[in-house]
Amino acid sequence: MRVKRLKIILIITVTFILGQLALADSIERLVRQGNSLYNKGNFNDALKDYEQALVDQPQSLEPKFNKANCYFELDDLAQAIDLYNEVAAESKDMKLVEKAKYNLGNCYFQQGSKQKDSNLQKAMEDMQTAIVCWRGALEINPENQNAAKNIEVARLTIKDIIDQINKQKREQQQQAEKQKQLQQQLEELAEQQKALAQKTQQTINQAKEEQITQQQAEDSFRQQAQDQSQLKDKTEQTLQQMQQQDPNLPLQQQIQQAGAELEQAVGAQSDAEVQLKTSGGKDAKKSQDKAVEHLENALKELSGRNQNQEQQQQKQQGQSQQGQDPNEAQQQQQEQQAAPMTDATAQEILDKEQREKKQRQILQRSGYQKVEKDW
């Protein structure tokens, strides 16, 4: 009876071992197949094999690391960052942790490179995070020359970003000073236009009450037409100055709206000038009132821009590397499950982003927008 029980236990044990060996063989085959697809650049299909390997053995970190490499190549940096972080936190293999931190630095560096045209503050923060990751890799392996080189590239990039931020600040300060001058000019133009409209109304009232003769009224209107012409010229000069403002600085929509109001003010002033010369003061007064309204609207638009500029600046502020071999699998399967190489260096990432930027500009000029992957 005891012998029979031992036989049963032995059979169960052997069956379990064989099952585990079969599972290991299946995972090994999936990873090898994924690596082959990865090396051919077929990252989406490689992902499927790595994901299946993780279904069969969720605790295996090598397929997860390889999966992160696929996401990196597919430019899905958020997914790659999450997976590299998991590998770095869960693995007891320090060599794998080193590689995860190294590639994590690559992710943040690439993410920062993409932010340089839209959010310099965010770009600098990503570069700084990349340096932290590479330093983590160096703490594990001080001989990691690629990580050391990447840190130097990132530091130079940060210096360039800081220079750009400072340049933007100087340009914005200069722009703010110009806009204050424009605002003062608009205030003066509005006051002068109001005074001229009052003078026109006064002449209308005096003629109506026969305090002056018709000839005197016509002479007064002709003089007011000359004054209106001079005021129109001043308004046009202010409009030209406004149109010369840098279109690349923030909140240009308000400046454009102020310019549109000024254009309408010039049109109303031109009408008033003609009407003062030909049809008397009544119609001219209506046109002058319209000019005052548009000048005040332009002043409101420009004043709103000045009030919002500091908030916008705070929001903006608020806001050669060698790719390393992804880790091999368990040591007894080192050759079979070695992950593919990422082949990404800090300088290569910068060069790639520059090429992609030029390509985007070409597509925009040609009127064709390439559909981006939904990563």
C-alpha positions in Angstrom: 0.0 0.0 0.0 2.8 2.4 0.9 4.7 1.5 -2.3 1.6 2.2 -4.3 1.2 5.7 -2.7 4.9 6.5 -3.4 4.3 5.5 -7.1 1.4 7.9 -7.3 3.4 10.8 -5.8 6.2 10.1 -8.1 3.9 10.1 -11.2 2.4 13.4 -10.1 5.8 14.9 -9.5 7.1 13.8 -12.9 4.0 15.0 -14.6 4.3 18.4 -12.9 8.0 18.7 -13.9 7.2 17.7 -17.5 4.4 20.3 -17.6 6.8 23.0 -16.3 9.4 22.0 -18.8 6.8 22.2 -21.6 5.7 25.6 -20.4 9.3 26.9 -20.3 9.9 25.5 -23.7 6.7 27.3 -25.0 7.8 30.6 -23.4 11.3 30.3 -24.8 9.9 29.6 -28.2 7.6 32.7 -28.0 10.4 34.9 -26.9 12.8 33.7 -29.6 10.1 34.2 -32.2 9.4 37.7 -30.8 13.1 38.6 -30.9 13.3 37.5 -34.5 10.3 39.7 -35.5 11.8 42.6 -33.5 15.1 42.3 -35.3 13.3 42.5 -38.6 11.5 45.7 -37.4 8.1 44.0 -37.1 7.5 45.4 -33.7 3.7 45.0 -33.6 3.9 41.2 -34.2 6.8 40.9 -31.8 4.6 42.5 -29.1 2.0 39.8 -29.6 4.6 37.1 -28.9 5.9 38.8 -25.8 2.4 39.4 -24.5 1.6 35.7 -25.0 4.7 34.8 -23.1 3.6 37.0 -20.2 0.1 35.4 -20.3 1.8 32.0 -19.8 4.3 33.3 -17.2 3.2 36.7 -15.8 6.1 36.9 -13.4 8.7 36.6 -16.2 10.5 40.0 -16.6 12.5 39.3 -19.8 9.4 39.3 -22.1 8.2 42.5 -20.2 11.5 44.2 -20.9 11.4 43.1 -24.5 7.8 44.4 -24.7 9.0 47.8 -23.4 11.6 47.9 -26.2 8.9 47.4 -28.8 6.9 50.2 -27.4 10.0 52.4 -27.4 10.5 51.6 -31.1 6.9 52.3 -31.8 7.2 55.7 -30.1 4.7 54.7 -27.4 6.9 56.2 -24.7 4.2 56.2 -22.0 3.8 52.4 -22.2 7.5 51.9 -22.5 8.2 54.0 -19.4 5.6 52.1 -17.3 7.1 48.7 -18.3 10.7 49.7 -17.7 9.8 51.1 -14.3 8.1 47.7 -13.4 11.2 45.8 -14.5 13.5 48.0 -12.6 11.4 47.7 -9.4 10.7 44.0 -9.6 13.9 42.4 -10.9 16.5 41.0 -8.6 18.9 40.8 -11.6 21.0 44.0 -11.3 22.1 43.7 -14.8 18.5 43.8 -16.0 17.8 46.7 -13.6 20.7 48.6 -15.1 19.4 48.1 -18.6 15.9 49.0 -17.6 17.1 52.3 -16.0 19.3 53.0 -19.0 16.4 52.6 -21.5 14.1 54.5 -19.2 16.5 57.4 -19.5 16.3 57.0 -23.3 12.5 57.3 -23.1 12.5 60.5 -21.1 15.2 62.0 -23.3 13.2 61.2 -26.5 10.0 62.6 -24.8 11.9 65.8 -23.9 13.2 66.1 -27.5 9.7 66.1 -28.8 8.6 68.8 -26.3 11.3 71.3 -27.4 9.0 73.0 -30.0 5.9 73.2 -27.8 6.9 73.3 -24.1 10.5 74.1 -23.2 9.9 73.8 -19.5 8.5 70.3 -19.9 11.3 69.4 -22.2 13.9 70.4 -19.6 12.1 68.5 -16.9 12.2 65.3 -19.1 15.9 65.8 -19.8 16.6 66.1 -16.1 14.6 62.9 -15.4 16.6 61.2 -18.1 19.8 62.1 -16.4 18.5 60.7 -13.1 17.8 57.4 -14.8 21.2 57.2 -16.4 22.8 58.0 -13.1 20.9 55.1 -11.6 22.4 52.8 -14.3 25.9 54.2 -13.5 25.4 53.5 -9.8 24.9 49.8 -10.7 27.6 49.7 -13.4 30.1 52.6 -13.2 31.7 51.3 -16.4 28.6 52.0 -18.4 30.2 54.5 -20.8 27.1 55.0 -22.9 25.1 56.3 -19.9 27.9 58.7 -19.0 28.0 60.0 -22.6 24.2 60.4 -22.6 24.4 62.5 -19.5 26.8 64.9 -21.2 24.5 65.1 -24.3 21.5 65.8 -22.0 23.3 68.5 -20.1 24.2 70.3 -23.3 20.6 69.9 -24.5 19.4 71.4 -21.2 21.8 74.3 -21.6 20.4 75.0 -25.0 16.8 74.8 -23.7 17.7 77.3 -20.9 19.1 79.6 -23.5 15.9 79.3 -25.5 13.7 80.0 -22.4 15.8 83.1 -21.5 15.5 84.3 -25.1 11.8 83.8 -25.0 11.6 85.8 -21.7 13.6 88.7 -23.3 11.4 88.7 -26.4 8.2 88.6 -24.3 9.5 91.5 -22.1 10.3 93.5 -25.2 6.9 92.6 -26.7 5.2 93.6 -23.4 6.9 97.0 -23.5 5.9 97.6 -27.2 2.3 96.6 -26.3 2.2 99.1 -23.4 3.3 101.8 -25.8 0.6 100.7 -28.2 -1.9 100.7 -25.4 -1.0 104.3 -24.5 -1.2 105.3 -28.2 -4.7 103.7 -28.4 -5.8 105.6 -25.3 -4.6 108.9 -26.9 -6.3 108.1 -30.2 -9.6 107.3 -28.5 -9.5 110.5 -26.5 -8.6 112.6 -29.6 -11.4 111.0 -31.6 -13.9 111.7 -28.8 -12.8 115.3 -28.7 -13.2 115.6 -32.4 -16.6 114.1 -32.3 -17.6 116.5 -29.6 -16.3 119.4 -31.7 -18.4 118.2 -34.6 -21.5 117.9 -32.4 -20.8 121.4 -31.1 -20.7 122.8 -34.6 -24.0 121.0 -35.5 -25.7 122.5 -32.4 -24.4 126.0 -33.1 -25.6 125.9 -36.7 -29.0 124.5 -35.6 -29.4 127.3 -33.0 -28.2 129.8 -35.5 -25.3 130.8 -33.3 -23.1 130.6 -36.4 -23.8 131.0 -40.1 -24.0 128.1 -42.6 -20.8 129.3 -44.1 -19.1 129.3 -40.7 -20.4 125.8 -40.1 -19.0 124.6 -43.4 -15.6 126.2 -42.7 -15.6 124.5 -39.3 -16.4 121.1 -40.8 -13.6 121.5 -43.4 -11.2 122.2 -40.6 -12.5 119.2 -38.7 -12.1 117.1 -41.9 -8.4 118.0 -41.9 -8.1 117.1 -38.2 -9.9 113.8 -38.9 -7.5 113.0 -41.7 -4.5 113.6 -39.5 -6.0 111.4 -36.8 -6.7 108.7 -39.3 -3.0 108.8 -40.4 -2.0 108.3 -36.7 -4.4 105.4 -36.4 -2.9 103.8 -39.5 0.6 104.1 -38.1 -0.5 102.5 -34.9 -2.1 99.7 -36.9 1.2 99.1 -38.8 3.1 98.9 -35.5 0.6 96.4 -34.2 0.9 94.3 -37.3 4.7 94.2 -36.9 4.4 92.4 -33.5 6.1 89.0 -33.4 3.4 86.4 -34.5 5.2 83.6 -32.7 4.7 85.0 -29.3 1.8 83.7 -27.2 -1.8 85.1 -27.2 -1.5 86.6 -30.7 -5.2 86.1 -31.2 -5.9 89.1 -28.9 -3.4 91.2 -30.9 -5.0 90.2 -34.2 -8.5 91.1 -32.8 -7.2 94.5 -31.7 -5.8 95.0 -35.2 -9.1 94.1 -36.7 -10.8 96.7 -34.5 -8.2 99.3 -35.6 -8.9 98.6 -39.3 -12.6 99.2 -38.7 -11.7 102.4 -36.8 -9.6 103.6 -39.8 -12.6 102.9 -42.1 -15.0 104.9 -39.9 -12.5 107.8 -39.7 -12.2 107.8 -43.5 -15.9 107.9 -43.8 -16.1 110.8 -41.3 -13.5 112.7 -43.2 -15.4 112.4 -46.5 -18.7 113.3 -44.8 -17.3 116.4 -43.1 -16.2 117.6 -46.5 -19.4 116.8 -48.4 -22.6 116.1 -46.4 -22.2 118.1 -43.2 -21.7 117.0 -39.6 -24.6 114.8 -38.8 -23.4 111.7 -40.7 -19.8 112.5 -39.8 -20.7 112.4 -36.1 -22.1 108.9 -36.5 -18.9 107.7 -38.2 -16.8 109.4 -35.6 -18.7 107.6 -32.8 -18.1 104.3 -34.6 -14.4 105.1 -34.8 -14.4 105.8 -31.0 -16.2 102.5 -30.4 -13.6 100.5 -32.4 -10.7 102.3 -30.8 -12.0 101.4 -27.4 -12.6 97.8 -28.4 -9.0 97.6 -29.7 -7.8 99.0 -26.4 -9.8 96.4 -24.5 -8.3 93.6 -26.6 -4.8 94.8 -26.0 -5.3 95.4 -22.3 -6.6 91.9 -21.9 -3.5 90.6 -23.6 -1.3 92.5 -21.2 -3.2 91.2 -18.2 -2.9 87.6 -19.4 0.7 87.7 -20.5 2.2 87.0 -17.0 -0.1 84.0 -16.5 0.9 82.6 -19.9 4.6 83.0 -19.1 4.1 81.2 -15.7 2.3 78.4 -17.5 5.1 78.0 -19.9 7.7 78.0 -17.1 5.4 76.0 -14.7 5.6 74.1 -17.8 26.4 60.1 -27.9 24.4 57.3 -26.4 24.6 53.7 -27.4 21.6 51.5 -27.2 22.1 48.7 -24.7 21.3 45.0 -25.2 18.0 44.2 -23.6 18.4 41.5 -21.0 18.8 37.8 -21.7 16.3 35.5 -20.0 17.2 33.2 -17.2 20.9 32.3 -17.2 20.2 28.7 -18.3 18.4 30.1 -21.4 20.7 33.1 -22.0 21.2 32.7 -25.7 17.7 31.6 -26.6 15.9 34.4 -24.8 18.2 37.3 -25.1 16.2 40.4 -25.9 16.9 42.4 -29.1 19.0 45.5 -29.0 17.4 49.0 -28.7 20.2 50.7 -30.6 19.2 54.2 -29.5 21.7 56.9 -28.4 21.0 60.3 -27.0 22.6 61.9 -30.1 20.7 59.6 -32.4 17.4 60.4 -30.7 18.2 64.1 -31.3 19.1 63.5 -34.9 15.9 61.4 -35.5 13.7 64.1 -34.0 15.3 66.7 -36.3 14.6 64.5 -39.3 11.0 64.0 -38.3 10.6 67.7 -37.6 11.8 68.5 -41.2 9.5 65.8 -42.6 6.5 67.3 -40.7 7.4 70.8 -42.1 7.5 69.3 -45.7 4.1 67.6 -45.2 2.6 70.8 -43.8 3.8 72.9 -46.7 2.5 70.3 -49.2 -0.9 70.4 -47.6 -0.8 66.7 -46.6 -0.8 65.6 -43.0 0.4 62.2 -42.2 -1.8 60.2 -40.0 -0.1 59.6 -36.7 -0.2 56.3 -34.9 -2.5 56.2 -31.9 0.1 55.3 -29.4 
